[in-house]
Amino acid sequence: MLRVFETGNELKEAELLTSDSIFLLPIHYSIRHERLGVFPEAKCTILGYPEKSPFIWMVIRRNKFTRLFAGRKYNSIFKFMRHFPDIFVQLSL
């Protein structure tokens, strides 16, 4: 199950969990900016998997001044995307 980090304490916990790896620096600073309110026009949804001791992290950043863009390479991928919308995009709304 995915864990959503929303409150200030949860964001601080997520920030601590992502501070020990150089590969998680973009995630870590996105969490930090969300916690400190650095970019209020670009809200983040922070997700971690598994629910206890997450080690897979996802950040969905929604900027209110830009539109969502989805590209495609082949028609079959477009048909798949049309029938199965992305759950992470729905969670970030």
C-alpha positions as CSV (number, residue, x, y, z in Angstrom):
1,M,0.0,0.0,0.0
2,L,1.2,3.5,-0.8
3,R,1.7,5.9,2.1
4,V,0.9,9.6,1.5
5,F,3.0,12.1,3.4
6,E,0.8,15.2,4.1
7,T,1.3,16.8,7.5
8,G,4.3,18.7,8.7
9,N,5.5,15.8,10.9
10,E,5.0,13.3,8.1
11,L,7.0,15.5,5.7
12,K,9.8,15.8,8.3
13,E,9.9,12.0,8.7
14,A,10.0,11.6,4.9
15,E,12.8,14.2,4.7
16,L,14.8,12.2,7.3
17,L,14.2,8.9,5.5
18,T,15.5,10.3,2.2
19,S,18.5,12.1,3.5
20,D,21.0,9.1,3.4
21,S,21.2,8.5,-0.3
22,I,22.7,10.7,-3.1
23,F,20.2,9.2,-5.5
24,L,17.3,10.6,-3.5
25,L,18.5,14.2,-3.5
26,P,15.8,15.4,-5.9
27,I,13.1,13.7,-3.8
28,H,14.7,15.0,-0.6
29,Y,14.7,18.6,-1.7
30,S,11.2,18.4,-3.2
31,I,10.0,17.2,0.2
32,R,12.0,19.9,2.0
33,H,10.5,22.6,-0.3
34,E,7.0,21.3,0.3
35,R,7.5,21.3,4.1
36,L,9.0,24.8,4.2
37,G,6.5,26.2,1.6
38,V,9.2,27.4,-0.7
39,F,7.0,27.1,-3.9
40,P,3.4,27.5,-2.8
41,E,2.2,27.6,-6.5
42,A,3.7,24.1,-7.1
43,K,2.2,21.8,-4.6
44,C,3.6,18.3,-4.1
45,T,2.1,14.9,-3.4
46,I,4.7,12.7,-1.7
47,L,4.2,9.0,-1.8
48,G,6.3,6.2,-0.3
49,Y,6.2,2.4,-0.7
50,P,5.8,0.2,1.3
51,E,3.7,1.8,4.0
52,K,6.1,1.0,6.8
53,S,9.8,1.9,6.1
54,P,9.4,3.1,2.5
55,F,12.3,2.7,0.1
56,I,10.5,3.6,-3.1
57,W,9.6,7.3,-3.4
58,M,7.4,9.2,-5.8
59,V,6.9,13.0,-5.9
60,I,4.1,14.5,-8.0
61,R,4.5,18.2,-8.5
62,R,1.5,20.1,-9.8
63,N,2.3,23.7,-10.9
64,K,-0.9,25.7,-11.2
65,F,0.7,27.8,-14.0
66,T,1.4,24.8,-16.3
67,R,-0.7,22.2,-17.9
68,L,-0.3,18.4,-17.6
69,F,1.4,17.0,-20.7
70,A,1.4,13.4,-21.7
71,G,3.4,12.3,-24.8
72,R,3.2,9.1,-26.8
73,K,5.4,7.1,-29.0
74,Y,3.1,4.5,-30.5
75,N,-0.7,4.4,-31.0
76,S,-0.9,1.2,-28.8
77,I,0.5,3.1,-25.9
78,F,-2.0,5.9,-26.5
79,K,-4.9,3.4,-26.5
80,F,-3.6,1.9,-23.2
81,M,-3.3,5.3,-21.6
82,R,-6.8,6.2,-22.7
83,H,-8.3,3.1,-21.1
84,F,-6.2,3.1,-17.9
85,P,-5.6,6.6,-16.6
86,D,-2.6,7.1,-14.3
87,I,-3.6,6.6,-10.7
88,F,-0.8,8.9,-9.5
89,V,-2.1,11.8,-11.5
90,Q,-5.5,11.3,-10.0
91,L,-4.0,11.2,-6.5
92,S,-2.3,14.5,-7.0
93,L,-5.4,16.5,-8.0
